[in-house]
Amino acid sequence: MSKTSTFQPQPQFLTPAEVADLLRCSVKTVRRQIERGTLKAVRHGSRVLVAFGDYLAYVHRLHVLLSAPPVSPDPVAPAVSPPVHRRPRKSKDLD
């Protein structure tokens, strides 16, 4: 007896709605990322499509950013923030 496997190839392109489903966010968020250039997309006529490889690269960048250790403070920088210079208040004459 031979065992049959169910191989499902990955899609070559995803719609913004499909990307939103995979990322569990809104379509508006996906479109915003596309507009900013952080998620690559192509136009095919009036449709916007995200290549599956570009989706994977975006997810990898998110994972790297979210798992990066916090940036340690600069040891040379002063611990106290510099004073804020403000204009002196105008004094009212009490004459």
Backbone as ProteinMPNN parsed JSONL, in Angstrom:
{"seq_chain_A": "MSKTSTFQPQPQFLTPAEVADLLRCSVKTVRRQIERGTLKAVRHGSRVLVAFGDYLAYVHRLHVLLSAPPVSPDPVAPAVSPPVHRRPRKSKDLD", "coords_chain_A": {"N_chain_A": [[0.837, -1.175, 0.0], [0.503, 2.163, -0.791], [1.291, 5.308, 0.527], [-0.467, 8.291, 0.358], [0.409, 11.619, -0.04], [-0.569, 14.871, 0.918], [0.253, 17.435, -0.764], [0.497, 20.822, -0.741], [1.083, 23.41, -2.72], [2.708, 26.569, -2.158], [1.155, 29.737, -2.629], [1.997, 31.947, -5.341], [1.525, 34.665, -5.334], [-0.023, 36.982, -3.105], [-3.017, 38.559, -2.018], [-3.665, 41.802, -0.55], [-5.634, 41.388, 1.41], [-5.34, 38.656, 2.003], [-2.757, 38.67, 3.052], [-3.232, 40.246, 5.294], [-4.909, 38.516, 6.732], [-3.082, 36.456, 7.308], [-1.219, 37.825, 8.878], [-2.798, 38.641, 10.9], [-3.978, 41.187, 11.077], [-5.37, 44.362, 10.042], [-6.608, 45.047, 6.712], [-6.15, 47.621, 5.973], [-3.862, 48.257, 7.454], [-1.988, 46.634, 6.169], [-2.019, 47.754, 3.596], [-1.03, 50.273, 4.251], [1.586, 49.633, 5.019], [2.539, 48.789, 2.565], [2.401, 51.184, 1.124], [4.304, 52.684, 2.531], [6.532, 51.304, 1.856], [7.665, 49.268, 3.279], [6.679, 46.771, 2.952], [6.889, 44.953, 0.128], [5.184, 45.226, -2.984], [3.373, 44.536, -6.013], [1.763, 45.937, -8.863], [-0.868, 44.707, -10.742], [-2.563, 45.479, -13.258], [-5.414, 46.792, -11.949], [-5.139, 45.576, -9.576], [-3.464, 44.955, -6.486], [-0.702, 43.116, -5.568], [1.134, 40.911, -3.465], [4.195, 39.378, -3.539], [4.883, 36.04, -2.539], [7.393, 35.457, -1.496], [8.268, 38.031, -0.799], [6.471, 38.573, 1.224], [7.32, 36.659, 3.114], [9.893, 37.652, 3.627], [9.25, 40.109, 4.801], [7.938, 39.227, 7.141], [10.085, 37.96, 8.35], [11.786, 40.167, 8.838], [10.158, 41.533, 10.665], [10.156, 39.689, 12.765], [12.866, 39.69, 13.476], [13.161, 42.363, 14.314], [11.382, 42.431, 16.483], [12.46, 40.551, 18.195], [14.911, 41.49, 18.858], [17.4, 42.52, 21.196], [16.873, 45.06, 23.723], [18.039, 48.386, 23.15], [20.954, 49.409, 24.678], [21.673, 52.113, 26.922], [23.787, 54.852, 25.991], [26.998, 54.849, 27.335], [28.518, 57.128, 27.54], [26.874, 59.259, 27.283], [25.087, 61.824, 29.038], [23.359, 61.131, 32.096], [21.243, 62.627, 32.866], [18.772, 64.543, 31.311], [19.411, 67.339, 29.153], [18.891, 70.768, 30.235], [15.864, 72.501, 29.492], [15.617, 75.344, 27.606], [13.833, 78.175, 28.15], [11.846, 80.969, 27.219], [12.081, 83.956, 29.155], [9.537, 84.902, 31.475], [7.274, 87.565, 30.948], [7.309, 90.317, 33.01], [4.769, 91.768, 34.99], [3.969, 95.113, 35.398], [3.355, 96.601, 38.451], [2.494, 99.156, 38.976]], "CA_chain_A": [[0.0, 0.0, 0.0], [1.271, 3.401, -0.843], [0.722, 6.4, 1.298], [-0.589, 9.504, -0.448], [0.632, 12.836, 0.742], [-1.294, 16.028, 0.4], [1.182, 18.543, -0.947], [-0.18, 22.034, -1.172], [2.101, 24.417, -3.034], [2.448, 27.92, -1.676], [0.769, 30.639, -3.719], [3.073, 32.839, -5.757], [1.153, 36.017, -4.962], [-1.092, 37.126, -2.122], [-3.708, 39.842, -2.019], [-3.538, 42.446, 0.759], [-6.558, 40.75, 2.358], [-4.732, 37.393, 2.424], [-1.635, 39.029, 3.921], [-3.828, 40.697, 6.556], [-5.352, 37.316, 7.447], [-1.907, 35.745, 7.808], [-0.58, 38.633, 9.915], [-3.833, 38.951, 11.891], [-4.125, 42.635, 11.186], [-6.364, 44.854, 9.094], [-6.169, 45.28, 5.336], [-5.648, 48.992, 5.957], [-2.484, 48.207, 7.945], [-1.168, 46.053, 5.097], [-1.895, 48.774, 2.536], [-0.152, 51.318, 4.772], [2.955, 49.118, 4.934], [2.884, 48.791, 1.147], [2.635, 52.589, 0.755], [5.558, 53.104, 3.156], [7.632, 50.586, 1.232], [8.194, 48.22, 4.147], [6.191, 45.517, 2.367], [6.924, 45.132, -1.32], [3.999, 44.778, -3.708], [3.344, 44.882, -7.436], [0.436, 46.203, -9.429], [-1.241, 43.954, -11.93], [-3.793, 46.174, -13.611], [-5.893, 47.548, -10.793], [-4.923, 44.768, -8.375], [-2.188, 45.029, -5.774], [-0.34, 41.764, -5.166], [2.379, 40.769, -2.715], [4.85, 38.104, -3.817], [4.978, 35.246, -1.314], [8.749, 35.648, -0.977], [8.316, 39.341, -0.156], [5.729, 38.413, 2.48], [8.194, 35.947, 4.043], [10.968, 38.574, 4.005], [8.643, 41.076, 5.713], [7.717, 38.537, 8.417], [11.412, 37.749, 8.938], [12.232, 41.456, 9.373], [9.366, 41.787, 11.879], [10.633, 38.784, 13.812], [14.177, 40.173, 13.906], [12.96, 43.599, 15.061], [10.695, 42.176, 17.744], [13.26, 39.71, 19.085], [16.191, 42.141, 19.127], [17.501, 43.012, 22.582], [16.707, 46.515, 23.81], [19.265, 49.153, 22.975], [21.456, 49.895, 25.964], [21.983, 53.541, 26.855], [25.163, 55.208, 25.692], [27.655, 55.116, 28.612], [29.135, 58.446, 27.519], [25.813, 60.268, 27.326], [24.716, 62.178, 30.421], [22.193, 60.417, 32.607], [20.162, 63.591, 33.014], [18.552, 65.262, 30.058], [19.825, 68.736, 29.252], [17.783, 71.646, 30.6], [15.109, 73.116, 28.409], [15.703, 76.795, 27.703], [12.553, 78.814, 27.859], [11.868, 82.434, 27.268], [11.66, 84.459, 30.468], [8.186, 85.465, 31.517], [7.183, 89.03, 31.0], [6.818, 90.732, 34.331], [3.711, 92.786, 34.932], [4.227, 96.274, 36.266], [2.303, 96.774, 39.451], [2.363, 100.596, 39.254]], "C_chain_A": [[0.885, 1.242, 0.0], [0.52, 4.488, -0.086], [0.657, 7.634, 0.403], [-0.379, 10.704, 0.456], [-0.146, 13.973, 0.099], [-0.34, 17.202, 0.368], [0.405, 19.727, -1.471], [0.883, 23.084, -1.461], [1.701, 25.785, -2.507], [2.052, 28.807, -2.853], [1.943, 31.548, -4.082], [2.793, 34.276, -5.323], [-0.002, 35.985, -3.977], [-1.74, 38.488, -2.288], [-3.473, 40.501, -0.656], [-4.463, 41.831, 1.819], [-5.986, 39.425, 2.873], [-3.548, 37.649, 3.356], [-2.167, 39.46, 5.288], [-4.31, 39.502, 7.38], [-4.169, 36.577, 8.063], [-1.237, 36.495, 8.96], [-1.526, 38.963, 11.068], [-3.896, 40.449, 12.167], [-5.149, 43.075, 10.15], [-5.752, 45.034, 7.705], [-5.588, 46.684, 5.23], [-4.195, 49.043, 6.43], [-1.555, 47.668, 6.873], [-0.966, 47.08, 3.988], [-0.972, 49.917, 2.975], [1.309, 50.883, 4.69], [3.443, 49.087, 3.484], [3.21, 50.212, 0.709], [3.959, 53.095, 1.319], [6.771, 52.428, 2.519], [8.239, 49.509, 2.111], [7.732, 46.834, 3.718], [6.102, 45.737, 0.866], [5.66, 44.554, -1.955], [4.132, 45.198, -5.165], [1.906, 45.152, -7.835], [0.255, 45.349, -10.673], [-2.6, 44.499, -12.351], [-4.219, 47.021, -12.43], [-5.658, 46.799, -9.481], [-3.542, 45.0, -7.789], [-1.901, 43.629, -5.255], [1.011, 41.77, -4.462], [2.953, 39.4, -3.052], [5.042, 37.352, -2.501], [6.359, 35.391, -0.683], [8.905, 36.986, -0.27], [7.558, 39.323, 1.171], [6.62, 37.732, 3.519], [9.334, 36.837, 4.527], [10.456, 39.606, 5.01], [8.446, 40.452, 7.102], [9.058, 38.309, 9.116], [11.938, 39.045, 9.557], [11.462, 41.809, 10.653], [9.872, 40.952, 13.047], [11.974, 39.262, 14.358], [14.023, 41.434, 14.743], [12.353, 43.338, 16.429], [11.526, 41.352, 18.714], [14.618, 40.321, 19.396], [16.232, 42.62, 20.573], [17.343, 44.524, 22.619], [18.062, 47.206, 23.703], [19.698, 49.683, 24.335], [21.814, 51.369, 25.842], [23.472, 53.759, 26.606], [25.877, 55.535, 27.005], [28.283, 56.505, 28.677], [28.09, 59.545, 27.668], [25.462, 60.591, 28.767], [23.434, 61.465, 30.836], [20.989, 61.33, 32.725], [20.003, 64.319, 31.694], [18.954, 66.716, 30.221], [18.636, 69.629, 29.581], [17.129, 72.258, 29.368], [15.161, 74.622, 28.617], [14.371, 77.398, 27.28], [12.721, 80.326, 27.906], [11.446, 82.899, 28.655], [10.256, 85.054, 30.391], [8.252, 86.981, 31.554], [6.614, 89.413, 32.354], [5.764, 91.814, 34.144], [4.08, 93.914, 35.877], [3.046, 96.452, 37.211], [2.128, 98.239, 39.825], [0.954, 101.016, 39.277]], "O_chain_A": [[1.882, 1.323, 0.717], [-0.709, 4.551, -0.078], [1.646, 7.977, -0.245], [-0.919, 10.786, 1.559], [-0.343, 14.009, -1.116], [-0.154, 17.886, 1.374], [-0.257, 19.652, -2.506], [1.517, 23.594, -0.537], [0.518, 26.116, -2.42], [2.568, 28.636, -3.957], [2.775, 31.875, -3.236], [3.715, 35.017, -4.984], [-0.844, 35.087, -4.007], [-1.079, 39.457, -2.659], [-3.115, 39.813, 0.3], [-4.103, 41.767, 2.994], [-6.132, 39.107, 4.053], [-3.358, 36.928, 4.335], [-1.613, 39.081, 6.32], [-4.136, 39.481, 8.599], [-4.241, 36.125, 9.206], [-0.746, 35.878, 9.905], [-1.103, 39.502, 12.09], [-3.872, 40.904, 13.31], [-5.73, 42.241, 9.457], [-4.536, 45.156, 7.556], [-4.638, 46.91, 4.48], [-3.386, 49.785, 5.872], [-0.454, 48.186, 6.686], [0.15, 47.25, 3.497], [-0.223, 50.462, 2.163], [2.175, 51.681, 4.33], [4.619, 49.329, 3.213], [4.191, 50.428, -0.003], [4.662, 53.856, 0.655], [7.895, 52.917, 2.629], [9.233, 48.893, 1.728], [8.342, 45.832, 4.092], [5.349, 46.585, 0.389], [5.14, 43.528, -1.517], [4.904, 46.096, -5.501], [0.964, 44.656, -7.218], [1.127, 45.289, -11.539], [-3.643, 44.053, -11.874], [-3.463, 47.873, -11.964], [-5.943, 47.322, -8.404], [-2.573, 45.216, -8.516], [-2.738, 43.023, -4.586], [1.91, 42.533, -4.816], [2.286, 38.38, -2.875], [5.33, 37.96, -1.471], [6.477, 35.441, 0.541], [9.596, 37.074, 0.745], [7.961, 39.983, 2.128], [6.675, 38.166, 4.67], [9.704, 36.788, 5.7], [11.156, 39.94, 5.965], [8.752, 41.079, 8.116], [9.155, 38.449, 10.335], [12.473, 39.034, 10.666], [12.044, 42.322, 11.609], [10.0, 41.44, 14.169], [12.194, 39.242, 15.569], [14.681, 41.572, 15.775], [12.756, 43.948, 17.419], [11.326, 41.437, 19.926], [15.402, 39.723, 20.132], [15.223, 43.072, 21.112], [17.651, 45.2, 21.637], [19.089, 46.668, 24.116], [18.922, 50.318, 25.05], [22.217, 51.823, 24.771], [24.303, 52.931, 26.979], [25.419, 56.415, 27.734], [28.551, 57.007, 29.769], [28.401, 60.641, 28.133], [25.533, 59.717, 29.63], [22.544, 61.23, 30.019], [19.848, 60.87, 32.689], [20.987, 64.668, 31.041], [18.849, 67.268, 31.316], [17.499, 69.294, 29.249], [17.774, 72.494, 28.346], [14.792, 75.12, 29.681], [13.87, 77.146, 26.184], [13.622, 80.861, 28.552], [10.555, 82.307, 29.265], [9.854, 85.627, 29.378], [9.169, 87.578, 32.118], [5.58, 88.902, 32.783], [5.865, 92.66, 33.255], [4.459, 93.679, 37.024], [1.888, 96.449, 36.794], [1.645, 98.527, 40.921], [0.664, 102.193, 39.496]]}, "name": "protein", "num_of_chains": 1, "seq": "MSKTSTFQPQPQFLTPAEVADLLRCSVKTVRRQIERGTLKAVRHGSRVLVAFGDYLAYVHRLHVLLSAPPVSPDPVAPAVSPPVHRRPRKSKDLD"}
